[in-house]
Structures are given as C-alpha cells and as structure tokens.
Amino acid sequence: MKKLLTLSLILFLSACANTMSAKITMNWPDTTPDLKTACPDLGQVDTSTTKLSDALNTITSNYSQYYLCKDKVDNWLDWYNTQQKIFNSVK
Amino acid sequence: MFSWLLQEVLGNLPSWLWPATAGAGAAVYFLAHLLANFPNFKPYAFFIKPVSFAVIIFSVFMYGGAGVTEILQAQLKEQEAKIAVAQQASSDANKAVQTKIITHTKVIHDTQVVYQEKIKEVEKKIDADCKLDPKAITILNGASKNPLGAAK
C-alpha cells in the first residue's frame, strides 16, 4: 500500500504539464511620420495691406490648412481603430 | 553556466529518454529485489534499490518537465504565428494610411492652387473695387489666432 502511494505521488510530479501557459505579447505599432507632426497655426493677413486679394489668399490658404488638419485627425482615428482591432485579435 | 547547461544539454535530450530511464530504473529496482534473495548479492541490492528509486523519481520529474516544455513551445509557436500575421496586417494598415495621406494632401493642395489662380484672375478688379479697412484685418487676424495659444 505504501509503495502504491509513493508511486502515485511520483506520477503527480508530471502533472504540472497541464497548469502552465506560454505567452508572448505584440508591441503596439508605431504610426506613420506624417501623423506625428502637429497642425500649424493659421496664417495671418499682412496688417499693412489694404488689398482684398491678399486677405482672400490668406483665407483660402487657411481653409486648406484646416482640411489638411482635419484629414490628419481623421487618419489618426482610422489608424487607431484599425490598429486596435489588429492588436486585440492577437490576445 | 547552470542555465546554459540546462538549456543546451537537458533541453536537447529527446522526451522519450525519460520514460525509458524511468522504466529502466523500475526494472533495476525489481531486479535488486530479486538479488536481495541471494546472500552474495544482498549488499549490492542494498545500494542499488535507493539509486534506482532515485532514477525513477528523477526521470518522471524530467518527463513532466519535457511535457511542459513541449506544450509551452507549441503555444509559443502558435502565438508567434498570430503575431506575425498581426504585424503584417498592421504594416499594411500603416501603408494604406500613408497612401491616403499623400493622396488627400495632393488633392487639398491642388484645390488651393485652383482657388489662388481664381483670385489672381480677379485680383485687379476686386482690389480696385474694394479697399480693406485695417480694422477688418485686425479682426480677421484676431479670429484666426488660436484662443488656446496662451493656455498651452
């Protein structure tokens, strides 16, 4: 009886095979360099001018600046949501 | 040094070796029992029994360890394969965003050029018809300044 007990205890030594798990994790990816630059400030009209065309040039340039910046934010959201889906799929 | 020994020597041994040595240890243990019946061999049996018993224990322990290693390595390979697929998907997504940025930036710049050309076409006329009051420019510049600029 004692020997049987000893033998069963020995067999328990190998039981740890079912209780461990290996895990390596994925690093959060780096984004594209274009998304890392901050949006510039809006342009200012030369205060010495009286020409409407100068003001119009600055205003249209600022509109473009706004759309570039909006596109950057939209792309950030798109990039983040896509990368998060990919990252969560690995877990 | 000790970890290297474990990794290089014990890690490369085939897993079937451990049940084989455990079986051999058990066989020797029972043979020692038989030898103990012969008076001439009894002293040898006295030493062989604990040694073979220790070999059984060690082999079963190592067999368990080899099983754990195999399971962990299989899990690692599976995880590595998943990560490789995810990294490729991530890289593809980055390239797609990069391409989109380049395309959108070009469209926005081209549109700006079109409007600047339109301004040039009517520049003389609108400048002749309308003179801006400096107060209007001050208001425009004031509105275009970032209100959070000072708070940054």
gemmi code that builds the backbone of each chain (N, CA, C; Angstrom):
import gemmi

chains = {
    "A": [
        ("MET", (0.830, -1.213, 0.000), (0.000, 0.000, 0.000), (0.866, 1.266, 0.000)),
        ("LYS", (1.921, 1.190, 0.844), (2.837, 2.330, 0.937), (3.515, 2.596, -0.405)),
        ("LYS", (3.884, 1.491, -1.071), (4.584, 1.610, -2.351), (3.670, 2.199, -3.425)),
        ("LEU", (2.406, 1.780, -3.380), (1.429, 2.315, -4.347), (1.244, 3.818, -4.152)),
        ("LEU", (1.198, 4.193, -2.885), (1.053, 5.620, -2.553), (2.270, 6.408, -3.046)),
        ("THR", (3.445, 5.841, -2.829), (4.686, 6.500, -3.272), (4.685, 6.643, -4.787)),
        ("LEU", (4.273, 5.584, -5.473), (4.253, 5.599, -6.938), (3.288, 6.665, -7.477)),
        ("SER", (2.108, 6.757, -6.835), (1.132, 7.757, -7.292), (1.642, 9.173, -7.033)),
        ("LEU", (2.383, 9.337, -5.935), (2.968, 10.662, -5.644), (4.009, 11.031, -6.696)),
        ("ILE", (4.771, 10.027, -7.128), (5.782, 10.276, -8.170), (5.092, 10.732, -9.456)),
        ("LEU", (3.981, 10.065, -9.793), (3.268, 10.414, -11.027), (2.719, 11.839, -10.981)),
        ("PHE", (2.444, 12.314, -9.763), (1.949, 13.693, -9.619), (3.003, 14.725, -10.036)),
        ("LEU", (4.258, 14.296, -10.019), (5.334, 15.219, -10.403), (5.149, 15.740, -11.820)),
        ("SER", (4.577, 14.918, -12.692), (4.425, 15.319, -14.096), (3.128, 16.083, -14.348)),
        ("ALA", (2.315, 16.251, -13.323), (1.007, 16.888, -13.509), (1.105, 18.366, -13.840)),
        ("CYS", (2.264, 18.983, -13.540), (2.402, 20.422, -13.797), (2.324, 20.755, -15.285)),
        ("ALA", (2.411, 19.743, -16.138), (2.332, 19.979, -17.586), (1.020, 20.639, -17.993)),
        ("ASN", (-0.035, 20.449, -17.223), (-1.347, 20.998, -17.602), (-1.649, 22.349, -16.972)),
        ("THR", (-0.769, 22.840, -16.143), (-1.113, 24.039, -15.384), (-0.353, 25.294, -15.809)),
        ("MET", (0.480, 25.206, -16.831), (1.257, 26.382, -17.240), (0.863, 26.815, -18.649)),
        ("SER", (1.145, 28.063, -18.977), (0.888, 28.524, -20.338), (1.937, 29.538, -20.746)),
        ("ALA", (2.274, 29.529, -22.035), (3.292, 30.454, -22.547), (2.609, 31.610, -23.247)),
        ("LYS", (3.113, 32.792, -23.046), (2.509, 33.950, -23.701), (3.588, 34.962, -24.085)),
        ("ILE", (3.589, 35.360, -25.344), (4.416, 36.486, -25.754), (3.471, 37.534, -26.320)),
        ("THR", (3.782, 38.771, -26.062), (2.841, 39.813, -26.469), (3.392, 40.624, -27.638)),
        ("MET", (2.464, 41.224, -28.364), (2.829, 42.063, -29.508), (2.988, 43.504, -29.032)),
        ("ASN", (3.991, 44.179, -29.540), (4.170, 45.592, -29.181), (3.179, 46.452, -29.966)),
        ("TRP", (2.742, 47.540, -29.340), (1.849, 48.486, -30.027), (2.636, 49.117, -31.174)),
        ("PRO", (2.084, 49.113, -32.396), (2.868, 49.579, -33.552), (3.100, 51.091, -33.557)),
        ("ASP", (4.127, 51.468, -34.287), (4.440, 52.892, -34.448), (3.633, 53.417, -35.630)),
        ("THR", (3.241, 54.674, -35.550), (2.434, 55.240, -36.636), (3.321, 55.844, -37.731)),
        ("THR", (2.697, 56.304, -38.789), (3.459, 56.888, -39.899), (3.969, 58.281, -39.488)),
        ("PRO", (5.117, 58.710, -40.014), (5.693, 60.006, -39.600), (4.775, 61.195, -39.880)),
        ("ASP", (3.972, 61.105, -40.961), (3.079, 62.224, -41.310), (2.060, 62.535, -40.225)),
        ("LEU", (1.670, 61.498, -39.480), (0.671, 61.714, -38.421), (1.295, 62.248, -37.132)),
        ("LYS", (2.618, 62.287, -37.089), (3.289, 62.703, -35.848), (3.550, 64.208, -35.771)),
        ("THR", (3.328, 64.904, -36.879), (3.593, 66.351, -36.856), (2.322, 67.098, -36.436)),
        ("ALA", (2.529, 68.146, -35.659), (1.386, 68.928, -35.167), (0.849, 69.830, -36.276)),
        ("CYS", (-0.419, 70.181, -36.176), (-1.010, 71.099, -37.155), (-0.465, 72.515, -36.914)),
        ("PRO", (-0.064, 73.215, -37.999), (0.466, 74.573, -37.803), (-0.654, 75.563, -37.476)),
        ("ASP", (-0.243, 76.745, -36.986), (-1.238, 77.799, -36.720), (-1.742, 78.371, -38.046)),
        ("LEU", (-2.893, 79.011, -37.986), (-3.453, 79.618, -39.196), (-2.626, 80.838, -39.608)),
        ("GLY", (-2.623, 81.105, -40.920), (-1.869, 82.243, -41.434), (-2.545, 83.569, -41.081)),
        ("GLN", (-1.714, 84.621, -41.007), (-2.230, 85.958, -40.676), (-2.100, 86.866, -41.902)),
        ("VAL", (-3.059, 87.755, -42.059), (-3.008, 88.718, -43.171), (-2.032, 89.838, -42.792)),
        ("ASP", (-1.243, 90.266, -43.779), (-0.307, 91.368, -43.534), (-1.107, 92.613, -43.124)),
        ("THR", (-0.800, 93.151, -41.968), (-1.607, 94.260, -41.434), (-1.417, 95.574, -42.206)),
        ("SER", (-0.352, 95.630, -43.016), (-0.103, 96.879, -43.741), (-0.864, 96.934, -45.072)),
        ("THR", (-1.461, 95.804, -45.469), (-2.134, 95.768, -46.772), (-3.575, 96.281, -46.689)),
        ("THR", (-4.041, 96.766, -47.832), (-5.465, 97.160, -47.916), (-6.144, 96.371, -49.031)),
        ("LYS", (-5.353, 95.437, -49.628), (-5.878, 94.676, -50.761), (-6.759, 93.524, -50.287)),
        ("LEU", (-7.927, 93.412, -50.901), (-8.840, 92.301, -50.578), (-8.254, 90.975, -51.054)),
        ("SER", (-7.507, 91.020, -52.171), (-6.921, 89.790, -52.718), (-5.919, 89.163, -51.742)),
        ("ASP", (-5.179, 90.014, -51.006), (-4.223, 89.486, -50.007), (-4.976, 88.749, -48.898)),
        ("ALA", (-6.064, 89.365, -48.455), (-6.865, 88.728, -47.410), (-7.466, 87.416, -47.924)),
        ("LEU", (-7.946, 87.437, -49.181), (-8.540, 86.229, -49.774), (-7.527, 85.098, -49.869)),
        ("ASN", (-6.282, 85.463, -50.261), (-5.210, 84.451, -50.355), (-4.961, 83.783, -49.009)),
        ("THR", (-4.905, 84.614, -47.975), (-4.651, 84.064, -46.634), (-5.828, 83.194, -46.188)),
        ("ILE", (-7.035, 83.676, -46.475), (-8.239, 82.923, -46.040), (-8.318, 81.563, -46.741)),
        ("THR", (-8.086, 81.543, -48.055), (-8.154, 80.252, -48.780), (-7.034, 79.318, -48.318)),
        ("SER", (-5.880, 79.945, -48.041), (-4.760, 79.139, -47.544), (-5.112, 78.519, -46.178)),
        ("ASN", (-5.799, 79.314, -45.361), (-6.222, 78.800, -44.048), (-7.276, 77.690, -44.178)),
        ("TYR", (-8.153, 77.823, -45.174), (-9.135, 76.754, -45.412), (-8.407, 75.447, -45.746)),
        ("SER", (-7.413, 75.570, -46.617), (-6.630, 74.378, -46.986), (-5.957, 73.782, -45.750)),
        ("GLN", (-5.436, 74.699, -44.926), (-4.758, 74.265, -43.700), (-5.724, 73.487, -42.797)),
        ("TYR", (-6.950, 73.995, -42.724), (-7.967, 73.325, -41.910), (-8.246, 71.922, -42.458)),
        ("TYR", (-8.414, 71.805, -43.778), (-8.734, 70.487, -44.349), (-7.569, 69.503, -44.206)),
        ("LEU", (-6.343, 70.038, -44.295), (-5.171, 69.165, -44.079), (-5.177, 68.630, -42.647)),
        ("CYS", (-5.503, 69.543, -41.720), (-5.508, 69.162, -40.311), (-6.658, 68.204, -40.003)),
        ("LYS", (-7.812, 68.463, -40.601), (-8.974, 67.582, -40.419), (-8.652, 66.181, -40.938)),
        ("ASP", (-7.987, 66.157, -42.097), (-7.612, 64.871, -42.692), (-6.655, 64.118, -41.763)),
        ("LYS", (-5.761, 64.871, -41.113), (-4.801, 64.248, -40.188), (-5.540, 63.608, -38.998)),
        ("VAL", (-6.492, 64.335, -38.457), (-7.260, 63.806, -37.310), (-8.072, 62.575, -37.747)),
        ("ASP", (-8.714, 62.685, -38.919), (-9.499, 61.546, -39.430), (-8.605, 60.316, -39.619)),
        ("ASN", (-7.417, 60.571, -40.162), (-6.493, 59.456, -40.388), (-5.975, 58.869, -39.073)),
        ("TRP", (-5.789, 59.741, -38.083), (-5.387, 59.253, -36.752), (-6.439, 58.294, -36.205)),
        ("LEU", (-7.709, 58.701, -36.310), (-8.816, 57.862, -35.811), (-8.865, 56.545, -36.571)),
        ("ASP", (-8.754, 56.654, -37.878), (-8.785, 55.466, -38.729), (-7.627, 54.529, -38.357)),
        ("TRP", (-6.423, 55.125, -38.231), (-5.226, 54.340, -37.893), (-5.412, 53.661, -36.534)),
        ("TYR", (-5.863, 54.420, -35.547), (-6.008, 53.886, -34.185), (-7.030, 52.751, -34.147)),
        ("ASN", (-8.187, 52.957, -34.775), (-9.235, 51.923, -34.749), (-8.774, 50.648, -35.442)),
        ("THR", (-8.102, 50.804, -36.587), (-7.602, 49.627, -37.314), (-6.564, 48.882, -36.493)),
        ("GLN", (-5.608, 49.653, -35.941), (-4.526, 49.006, -35.178), (-5.062, 48.347, -33.910)),
        ("GLN", (-6.079, 48.952, -33.312), (-6.641, 48.363, -32.092), (-7.325, 47.024, -32.395)),
        ("LYS", (-8.030, 46.974, -33.532), (-8.673, 45.710, -33.944), (-7.615, 44.631, -34.151)),
        ("ILE", (-6.535, 45.006, -34.835), (-5.459, 44.032, -35.112), (-4.820, 43.594, -33.788)),
        ("PHE", (-4.551, 44.557, -32.922), (-3.889, 44.277, -31.635), (-4.761, 43.353, -30.777)),
        ("ASN", (-6.066, 43.630, -30.742), (-6.972, 42.803, -29.925), (-7.138, 41.389, -30.499)),
        ("SER", (-6.914, 41.245, -31.802), (-7.070, 39.914, -32.416), (-5.971, 38.952, -31.967)),
        ("VAL", (-4.866, 39.486, -31.478), (-3.733, 38.636, -31.053), (-3.932, 38.100, -29.637)),
        ("LYS", (-4.700, 38.793, -28.826), (-4.851, 38.402, -27.414), (-5.437, 36.998, -27.267)),
    ],
    "B": [
        ("MET", (26.009, 29.791, -16.322), (26.616, 28.496, -16.663), (25.610, 27.370, -16.427)),
        ("PHE", (24.949, 27.419, -15.256), (23.986, 26.374, -14.916), (22.785, 26.413, -15.869)),
        ("SER", (22.319, 27.644, -16.170), (21.170, 27.765, -17.079), (21.554, 27.315, -18.481)),
        ("TRP", (22.805, 27.619, -18.882), (23.284, 27.183, -20.202), (23.286, 25.659, -20.263)),
        ("LEU", (23.742, 25.036, -19.176), (23.787, 23.576, -19.091), (22.379, 22.992, -19.232)),
        ("LEU", (21.444, 23.613, -18.517), (20.047, 23.153, -18.576), (19.486, 23.293, -19.981)),
        ("GLN", (19.786, 24.466, -20.585), (19.233, 24.784, -21.903), (19.830, 23.876, -22.985)),
        ("GLU", (21.156, 23.787, -22.997), (21.840, 23.115, -24.098), (21.856, 21.595, -23.956)),
        ("VAL", (22.025, 21.120, -22.737), (22.148, 19.669, -22.556), (20.781, 19.038, -22.319)),
        ("LEU", (20.094, 19.484, -21.277), (18.806, 18.854, -20.953), (17.729, 19.220, -21.965)),
        ("GLY", (17.816, 20.429, -22.508), (16.805, 20.890, -23.462), (16.844, 20.135, -24.784)),
        ("ASN", (18.025, 19.606, -25.141), (18.155, 18.909, -26.427), (17.971, 17.402, -26.324)),
        ("LEU", (17.751, 16.917, -25.122), (17.536, 15.470, -24.977), (16.127, 15.125, -25.455)),
        ("PRO", (15.974, 13.987, -26.169), (14.625, 13.625, -26.630), (13.711, 13.267, -25.465)),
        ("SER", (12.410, 13.574, -25.599), (11.495, 13.391, -24.465), (11.245, 11.906, -24.150)),
        ("TRP", (11.468, 11.028, -25.160), (11.244, 9.592, -24.905), (12.298, 9.018, -23.961)),
        ("LEU", (13.429, 9.743, -23.789), (14.521, 9.243, -22.940), (14.065, 9.054, -21.490)),
        ("TRP", (13.191, 9.982, -21.019), (12.823, 9.978, -19.604), (11.920, 8.814, -19.216)),
        ("PRO", (10.858, 8.481, -20.002), (10.120, 7.257, -19.644), (10.989, 6.012, -19.778)),
        ("ALA", (11.956, 6.054, -20.735), (12.843, 4.902, -20.911), (13.713, 4.705, -19.670)),
        ("THR", (14.296, 5.826, -19.161), (15.147, 5.694, -17.958), (14.303, 5.347, -16.729)),
        ("ALA", (13.055, 5.864, -16.693), (12.174, 5.518, -15.572), (11.861, 4.022, -15.601)),
        ("GLY", (11.605, 3.512, -16.819), (11.321, 2.081, -16.969), (12.534, 1.252, -16.591)),
        ("ALA", (13.709, 1.716, -17.055), (14.952, 1.008, -16.726), (15.181, 1.022, -15.218)),
        ("GLY", (14.928, 2.181, -14.602), (15.081, 2.312, -13.141), (14.160, 1.353, -12.397)),
        ("ALA", (12.922, 1.220, -12.899), (11.944, 0.316, -12.275), (12.398, -1.132, -12.421)),
        ("ALA", (12.920, -1.445, -13.627), (13.395, -2.817, -13.865), (14.549, -3.149, -12.932)),
        ("VAL", (15.473, -2.208, -12.809), (16.644, -2.417, -11.922), (16.174, -2.548, -10.474)),
        ("TYR", (15.169, -1.741, -10.109), (14.644, -1.794, -8.733), (14.086, -3.191, -8.413)),
        ("PHE", (13.314, -3.734, -9.352), (12.744, -5.074, -9.108), (13.810, -6.169, -9.185)),
        ("LEU", (14.802, -5.976, -10.050), (15.927, -6.931, -10.109), (16.687, -6.936, -8.785)),
        ("ALA", (16.843, -5.722, -8.225), (17.527, -5.609, -6.930), (16.762, -6.372, -5.841)),
        ("HIS", (15.413, -6.343, -5.960), (14.580, -7.119, -5.028), (14.885, -8.606, -5.148)),
        ("LEU", (15.036, -9.046, -6.411), (15.330, -10.467, -6.645), (16.735, -10.811, -6.133)),
        ("LEU", (17.678, -9.861, -6.424), (19.075, -10.095, -5.984), (19.178, -10.201, -4.461)),
        ("ALA", (18.307, -9.491, -3.788), (18.333, -9.494, -2.315), (18.067, -10.892, -1.738)),
        ("ASN", (17.495, -11.789, -2.569), (17.232, -13.162, -2.115), (18.502, -14.022, -2.107)),
        ("PHE", (19.530, -13.539, -2.840), (20.800, -14.279, -2.862), (21.771, -13.618, -1.878)),
        ("PRO", (22.237, -14.355, -0.896), (23.087, -13.757, 0.155), (24.329, -13.047, -0.387)),
        ("ASN", (24.917, -13.580, -1.484), (26.145, -12.974, -2.029), (25.895, -11.579, -2.616)),
        ("PHE", (24.684, -11.381, -3.135), (24.368, -10.103, -3.805), (23.590, -9.120, -2.922)),
        ("LYS", (23.243, -9.570, -1.726), (22.410, -8.730, -0.856), (22.991, -7.326, -0.591)),
        ("PRO", (24.348, -7.244, -0.313), (24.901, -5.889, -0.072), (24.750, -4.965, -1.290)),
        ("TYR", (24.891, -5.553, -2.506), (24.748, -4.735, -3.723), (23.300, -4.243, -3.857)),
        ("ALA", (22.392, -5.173, -3.587), (20.959, -4.825, -3.690), (20.603, -3.683, -2.738)),
        ("PHE", (21.264, -3.668, -1.607), (21.022, -2.618, -0.607), (21.325, -1.216, -1.171)),
        ("PHE", (22.358, -1.145, -2.020), (22.721, 0.155, -2.633), (21.938, 0.436, -3.921)),
        ("ILE", (21.695, -0.658, -4.657), (21.035, -0.484, -5.971), (19.592, 0.031, -5.799)),
        ("LYS", (18.891, -0.464, -4.788), (17.479, -0.098, -4.584), (17.254, 1.423, -4.472)),
        ("PRO", (17.947, 2.111, -3.536), (17.693, 3.567, -3.451), (18.120, 4.326, -4.688)),
        ("VAL", (19.242, 3.848, -5.306), (19.722, 4.553, -6.508), (18.684, 4.421, -7.631)),
        ("SER", (18.188, 3.208, -7.855), (17.203, 3.007, -8.930), (15.895, 3.752, -8.622)),
        ("PHE", (15.551, 3.804, -7.343), (14.344, 4.547, -6.953), (14.519, 6.041, -7.260)),
        ("ALA", (15.728, 6.550, -6.954), (16.020, 7.969, -7.256), (15.977, 8.222, -8.755)),
        ("VAL", (16.468, 7.243, -9.530), (16.447, 7.379, -11.004), (14.994, 7.449, -11.493)),
        ("ILE", (14.110, 6.621, -10.906), (12.684, 6.642, -11.298), (12.090, 8.024, -11.031)),
        ("ILE", (12.327, 8.515, -9.813), (11.763, 9.840, -9.439), (12.270, 10.929, -10.377)),
        ("PHE", (13.602, 10.949, -10.575), (14.208, 11.976, -11.416), (13.658, 11.907, -12.852)),
        ("SER", (13.537, 10.674, -13.375), (13.072, 10.507, -14.758), (11.622, 10.960, -14.924)),
        ("VAL", (10.772, 10.600, -13.957), (9.359, 11.011, -14.038), (9.257, 12.537, -13.962)),
        ("PHE", (10.088, 13.105, -13.065), (10.101, 14.571, -12.936), (10.527, 15.223, -14.255)),
        ("MET", (11.593, 14.689, -14.852), (12.100, 15.261, -16.094), (11.119, 15.042, -17.257)),
        ("TYR", (10.384, 13.911, -17.217), (9.391, 13.643, -18.260), (8.271, 14.696, -18.188)),
        ("GLY", (7.893, 15.002, -16.947), (6.895, 16.071, -16.751), (7.412, 17.393, -17.287)),
        ("GLY", (8.700, 17.674, -16.999), (9.327, 18.921, -17.473), (9.382, 18.971, -18.990)),
        ("ALA", (9.721, 17.816, -19.602), (9.788, 17.758, -21.073), (8.407, 17.987, -21.671)),
        ("GLY", (7.374, 17.448, -21.000), (5.990, 17.658, -21.463), (5.618, 19.120, -21.397)),
        ("VAL", (5.988, 19.750, -20.288), (5.703, 21.187, -20.115), (6.393, 21.984, -21.215)),
        ("THR", (7.677, 21.655, -21.459), (8.442, 22.375, -22.479), (7.784, 22.238, -23.849)),
        ("GLU", (7.352, 21.016, -24.173), (6.714, 20.795, -25.484), (5.433, 21.617, -25.623)),
        ("ILE", (4.628, 21.615, -24.549), (3.360, 22.369, -24.578), (3.650, 23.863, -24.726)),
        ("LEU", (4.635, 24.348, -23.932), (4.958, 25.784, -23.976), (5.503, 26.174, -25.343)),
        ("GLN", (6.350, 25.307, -25.911), (6.917, 25.633, -27.221), (5.833, 25.661, -28.298)),
        ("ALA", (4.866, 24.737, -28.190), (3.756, 24.729, -29.158), (2.933, 26.012, -29.017)),
        ("GLN", (2.699, 26.428, -27.750), (1.929, 27.664, -27.510), (2.689, 28.882, -28.036)),
        ("LEU", (4.018, 28.872, -27.821), (4.842, 29.995, -28.295), (4.805, 30.092, -29.817)),
        ("LYS", (4.916, 28.928, -30.475), (4.892, 28.925, -31.946), (3.551, 29.458, -32.458)),
        ("GLU", (2.470, 29.036, -31.794), (1.133, 29.478, -32.194), (1.006, 30.997, -32.022)),
        ("GLN", (1.517, 31.475, -30.862), (1.455, 32.908, -30.560), (2.329, 33.702, -31.540)),
        ("GLU", (3.511, 33.167, -31.850), (4.418, 33.840, -32.787), (3.785, 33.946, -34.172)),
        ("ALA", (3.097, 32.869, -34.582), (2.430, 32.878, -35.891), (1.328, 33.939, -35.910)),
        ("LYS", (0.560, 34.020, -34.807), (-0.509, 35.024, -34.703), (0.079, 36.431, -34.790)),
        ("ILE", (1.189, 36.637, -34.056), (1.816, 37.967, -34.019), (2.366, 38.340, -35.390)),
        ("ALA", (2.947, 37.351, -36.096), (3.489, 37.626, -37.434), (2.372, 38.089, -38.367)),
        ("VAL", (1.221, 37.420, -38.293), (0.065, 37.796, -39.134), (-0.403, 39.207, -38.759)),
        ("ALA", (-0.487, 39.464, -37.439), (-0.949, 40.779, -36.962), (0.029, 41.882, -37.361)),
        ("GLN", (1.335, 41.592, -37.277), (2.331, 42.612, -37.642), (2.259, 42.946, -39.122)),
        ("GLN", (1.991, 41.925, -39.942), (1.847, 42.162, -41.386), (0.608, 43.025, -41.641)),
        ("ALA", (-0.497, 42.674, -40.943), (-1.742, 43.444, -41.092), (-1.541, 44.883, -40.641)),
        ("SER", (-0.788, 45.037, -39.543), (-0.504, 46.369, -39.003), (0.328, 47.193, -39.993)),
        ("SER", (1.337, 46.537, -40.567), (2.191, 47.217, -41.548), (1.385, 47.614, -42.784)),
        ("ASP", (0.494, 46.707, -43.228), (-0.358, 47.010, -44.384), (-1.283, 48.196, -44.094)),
        ("ALA", (-1.824, 48.209, -42.852), (-2.720, 49.309, -42.454), (-1.955, 50.634, -42.434)),
        ("ASN", (-0.705, 50.589, -41.961), (0.136, 51.802, -41.942), (0.371, 52.320, -43.358)),
        ("LYS", (0.662, 51.383, -44.266), (0.910, 51.774, -45.664), (-0.357, 52.378, -46.284)),
        ("ALA", (-1.510, 51.777, -45.954), (-2.783, 52.277, -46.501), (-3.047, 53.703, -46.014)),
        ("VAL", (-2.782, 53.946, -44.717), (-2.975, 55.293, -44.152), (-2.006, 56.274, -44.811)),
        ("GLN", (-0.762, 55.835, -44.981), (0.268, 56.693, -45.591), (-0.145, 57.093, -47.020)),
        ("THR", (-0.627, 56.103, -47.768), (-1.063, 56.367, -49.149), (-2.237, 57.348, -49.159)),
        ("LYS", (-3.168, 57.138, -48.219), (-4.339, 58.010, -48.138), (-3.917, 59.448, -47.818)),
        ("ILE", (-2.956, 59.596, -46.896), (-2.484, 60.941, -46.516), (-1.890, 61.648, -47.734)),
        ("ILE", (-1.042, 60.924, -48.481), (-0.382, 61.524, -49.651), (-1.431, 61.964, -50.687)),
        ("THR", (-2.401, 61.081, -50.954), (-3.448, 61.387, -51.942), (-4.282, 62.596, -51.502)),
        ("HIS", (-4.728, 62.561, -50.229), (-5.579, 63.656, -49.727), (-4.822, 64.983, -49.711)),
        ("THR", (-3.543, 64.947, -49.291), (-2.734, 66.177, -49.235), (-2.610, 66.793, -50.631)),
        ("LYS", (-2.397, 65.924, -51.619), (-2.255, 66.418, -53.000), (-3.576, 67.074, -53.464)),
        ("VAL", (-4.686, 66.407, -53.161), (-5.999, 66.947, -53.578), (-6.233, 68.314, -52.929)),
        ("ILE", (-5.924, 68.420, -51.635), (-6.144, 69.694, -50.914), (-5.237, 70.788, -51.471)),
        ("HIS", (-3.967, 70.447, -51.733), (-3.043, 71.444, -52.288), (-3.476, 71.881, -53.687)),
        ("ASP", (-3.877, 70.895, -54.493), (-4.306, 71.216, -55.857), (-5.532, 72.137, -55.844)),
        ("THR", (-6.453, 71.858, -54.917), (-7.654, 72.692, -54.795), (-7.264, 74.117, -54.397)),
        ("GLN", (-6.289, 74.212, -53.485), (-5.835, 75.536, -53.052), (-5.228, 76.311, -54.238)),
        ("VAL", (-4.440, 75.606, -55.035), (-3.823, 76.244, -56.201), (-4.904, 76.777, -57.152)),
        ("VAL", (-5.949, 75.969, -57.357), (-7.051, 76.373, -58.235), (-7.668, 77.685, -57.726)),
        ("TYR", (-7.916, 77.765, -56.429), (-8.536, 78.975, -55.862), (-7.591, 80.172, -55.896)),
        ("GLN", (-6.301, 79.907, -55.725), (-5.345, 81.020, -55.812), (-5.271, 81.564, -57.239)),
        ("GLU", (-5.397, 80.649, -58.211), (-5.443, 81.071, -59.626), (-6.686, 81.927, -59.885)),
        ("LYS", (-7.802, 81.483, -59.283), (-9.065, 82.227, -59.453), (-8.933, 83.628, -58.857)),
        ("ILE", (-8.248, 83.722, -57.713), (-8.045, 85.041, -57.080), (-7.190, 85.922, -57.992)),
        ("LYS", (-6.136, 85.319, -58.590), (-5.247, 86.079, -59.484), (-6.015, 86.662, -60.670)),
        ("GLU", (-6.969, 85.844, -61.156), (-7.752, 86.277, -62.328), (-8.566, 87.540, -62.031)),
        ("VAL", (-9.071, 87.643, -60.806), (-9.947, 88.783, -60.485), (-9.263, 89.787, -59.540)),
        ("GLU", (-7.972, 89.553, -59.310), (-7.211, 90.346, -58.338), (-7.348, 91.860, -58.570)),
        ("LYS", (-7.064, 92.263, -59.818), (-7.067, 93.698, -60.125), (-8.444, 94.309, -59.907)),
        ("LYS", (-9.457, 93.566, -60.366), (-10.837, 94.086, -60.266), (-11.269, 94.249, -58.800)),
        ("ILE", (-11.070, 93.198, -58.008), (-11.562, 93.277, -56.619), (-10.731, 94.247, -55.776)),
        ("ASP", (-9.419, 94.372, -56.126), (-8.595, 95.320, -55.377), (-8.968, 96.773, -55.713)),
        ("ALA", (-9.405, 96.957, -56.997), (-9.806, 98.305, -57.427), (-11.150, 98.692, -56.821)),
        ("ASP", (-12.056, 97.690, -56.751), (-13.408, 97.955, -56.252), (-13.466, 98.105, -54.731)),
        ("CYS", (-12.553, 97.415, -54.054), (-12.686, 97.373, -52.590), (-11.352, 97.574, -51.893)),
        ("LYS", (-11.318, 98.496, -50.985), (-10.113, 98.701, -50.167), (-10.437, 98.273, -48.743)),
        ("LEU", (-9.557, 97.452, -48.213), (-9.819, 96.928, -46.869), (-9.459, 97.935, -45.788)),
        ("ASP", (-10.340, 98.045, -44.848), (-10.044, 98.869, -43.665), (-9.103, 98.064, -42.769)),
        ("PRO", (-8.032, 98.668, -42.250), (-7.097, 97.920, -41.377), (-7.789, 97.266, -40.191)),
        ("LYS", (-8.929, 97.833, -39.760), (-9.665, 97.229, -38.637), (-10.208, 95.838, -39.014)),
        ("ALA", (-10.599, 95.705, -40.293), (-11.110, 94.403, -40.774), (-10.017, 93.340, -40.693)),
        ("ILE", (-8.789, 93.748, -41.051), (-7.650, 92.806, -41.000), (-7.340, 92.439, -39.554)),
        ("THR", (-7.408, 93.427, -38.687), (-7.142, 93.147, -37.263), (-8.155, 92.136, -36.726)),
        ("ILE", (-9.423, 92.326, -37.111), (-10.473, 91.395, -36.651), (-10.234, 89.993, -37.227)),
        ("LEU", (-9.915, 89.951, -38.521), (-9.662, 88.668, -39.192), (-8.468, 87.934, -38.548)),
        ("ASN", (-7.371, 88.684, -38.332), (-6.175, 88.083, -37.717), (-6.461, 87.637, -36.282)),
        ("GLY", (-7.238, 88.445, -35.605), (-7.582, 88.104, -34.215), (-8.377, 86.808, -34.151)),
        ("ALA", (-9.325, 86.658, -35.119), (-10.166, 85.455, -35.136), (-9.368, 84.215, -35.531)),
        ("SER", (-8.322, 84.419, -36.341), (-7.541, 83.259, -36.801), (-6.505, 82.808, -35.774)),
        ("LYS", (-6.304, 83.620, -34.753), (-5.337, 83.212, -33.705), (-5.954, 82.144, -32.816)),
        ("ASN", (-5.124, 81.181, -32.437), (-5.597, 80.087, -31.584), (-5.958, 80.625, -30.202)),
        ("PRO", (-7.237, 80.511, -29.805), (-7.610, 81.029, -28.476), (-6.935, 80.275, -27.341)),
        ("LEU", (-6.447, 79.070, -27.630), (-5.765, 78.290, -26.589), (-4.260, 78.541, -26.589)),
        ("GLY", (-3.833, 79.412, -27.500), (-2.387, 79.670, -27.630), (-1.721, 80.059, -26.330)),
        ("ALA", (-2.374, 80.950, -25.583), (-1.784, 81.415, -24.327), (-1.893, 80.357, -23.247)),
        ("ALA", (-2.921, 79.489, -23.363), (-3.136, 78.473, -22.332), (-2.199, 77.287, -22.464)),
        ("LYS", (-1.545, 77.132, -23.635), (-0.699, 75.960, -23.884), (0.486, 75.878, -22.935)),
    ],
}
model = gemmi.Model(1)
for chain_id, residues in chains.items():
    chain = gemmi.Chain(chain_id)
    for i, (resn, *xyz) in enumerate(residues, 1):
        res = gemmi.Residue()
        res.name, res.seqid = resn, gemmi.SeqId(i, " ")
        for name, pos in zip(("N", "CA", "C"), xyz):
            atom = gemmi.Atom()
            atom.name, atom.element = name, gemmi.Element(name[0])
            atom.pos, atom.b_iso = gemmi.Position(*pos), 0.0
            res.add_atom(atom)
        chain.add_residue(res)
    model.add_chain(chain)
structure = gemmi.Structure()
structure.add_model(model)
structure.setup_entities()
